[in-house]
Amino acid sequence: KRRFDAVMMKVVGASRRTIAAGLAIEFLIVAVVVGLIGAAGGTLAAWAITRWLLEIDFAFSVLPVAASALAGIGLALAVGLAAVAGAL
């Protein structure tokens, strides 16, 4: 679908840069939303495991959550752009 959209935008005169920027913004928005949902879900799961299975206190740390969310966002952006690179 994204390849088709990229080809159609190219046909009507959009530059490679414009198409890539539009797709990058779209992929970035999706990746950020999914990253936030994943970070919240992972934190909730970690809390539940430490609280109910391990029976220890949960200690939240921002660095691992932020690092994994940023890595996921970067990976999603790279994979998304690589998938449509042929159409650009």
C-alpha positions, 0 to 999 in steps of 0.5 A: 500500500505505501509503495503504491502511494509513493508511486502515485505521489511520484506520478503527480510530481512529488519529489523523492524528498517530499515523499520520503519526508511524508512517509517518515513522519507517518512512520514516526507517529505510528512508532511513537504511539506503539512505543508508548503503548509498549513501554506502558505495557512492559512497565505494567507487566514488570510491576505485576511480575515483581509484585505477584510472582517474585514478591519483591518491591518494584523499582521503576527506572526511566533509562531502560524504558526510554532506551527500549522505546527509542530503539523501537522507534528507530527500528520501526522508522528504518524498516518502514523507510526501507520497505518503500525505498524501492518506490522512491 
